[in-house]
């Protein structure tokens, strides 16, 4: 997958939701995003556009589970997928690419050179397919979420104090942040219907205040109605969604009425430039992390880590996939001459791999922890390590292969269930005619299995 294609897919998902739900899209987000999406293997939270995209997918699909994992991670645990065909979601990770060695290197290796991105080193995106835990059979139940009460008035006071931003209640019917004064002007608290209404408005303006030159230094110079002004409003909207994981603050009618005019402008701008949404997500995450740090909800090391992992790069610093398509594979499968298959995909610390028999049953697998190798070099190392006296017959598309493996194994699992039911009825004295007809109609997937295997 190309970076441009991925960004367009992300933008299309967001625009569909925004067009259908307008500002109410955040209500769905808040109900889903009380826990950030995490990886089933590492336990780490997804960040940036992966956080944003997985949560969008979660509430469009109705997922209540926030855990996600790759095919190989699921197989390693002894679990399997059910009803997962077409449900995989791409996540994006960036790695340094060494043009002299013509391969991806680890971040540790890149930092050891002490160089910037430019002539020798470029950035390359890797994409992995992950599945939601609601499609994973065998995974332990979702753990009980911890809950805690956050008082809006204390929260706003803590933020105002630690950010050193004064809040004045002299705004009349308007709420705004003044970059020139570095102050927030709000209507009087008693004019809001609820404490949460007041808090959501104050948080929105505090988000704008994070963009001041002595804080996160965003462009706050756009005039009302301009593209720059609308872009800053989009950052604040998305930032409030990120913050909903820790701050259960709801928007009220005052906020909706004051911001619904921006929706069509956002839709048009993102249609014209999908990358605009990615930039807004990146800056919104920074703003959210900054505010949670200043609200004393996350420790300083976690905040600094997010700031360090976010970077702005020019197109000239990003590796174009076309000239090095053979070197840019993120997943590949090999048909071997001993009637086995090897599937291998890039992972955070190297490569995950799995061997399959001729019927696409999983045999074994593992990890090859060396991200400095190309995927083909890693494949050869895996074959050498397992001492297979075999030759590669042909290279297969990794994503197509794994889709077939998932489909075939789901069909096989279904047939096994049918056979178990059949044995049960036999022992019980016979299969009822209505059940027998249903079972016979369900045996057709065996033919489908052979069709998939022979493609």
Secondary structure, 3 states (H helix, E strand, C coil): CCHHHHHHHHHHHHHHHHHHHHHHHHHHHHHHCCCCCEECCCCCECCHHHHHHHHHHHHHHCCCCCEEEEHHHHHHCCCEECCCCCCCEEEEEEEEEECCCCEEECHHHHHHHCCCCCCCEEEEEEEEEEEEHHHEECCCCCCCCCCCCCCHHHHHHHHHHHHCCEEECCCCCCCEEECCCCEEECCCHHHCCCHHHHHHHHHHHHHHHCCCCCCCCCCCCCCCCCHHHHHHHHHHHHHHHHHCCCCCCCCCHHHHHHHHHHHHHHHHHHHHCCHHHHHHHHHHHHHHHHHHHHCCCCCHHHHHHHHHHCCCCCHHHECCCCCCHHHCCCEEEEEECCCCEEEEEEECCEEEEEEECCCCCEEEEEEECCCCCCHHHHHHHHHHHCCCCCCEEEEEEHHHHHHHHHHHHHHHHHHHHHHHHHHHHHHCCCCCHHHHHHHHHHCCHHHHHHHHHHC
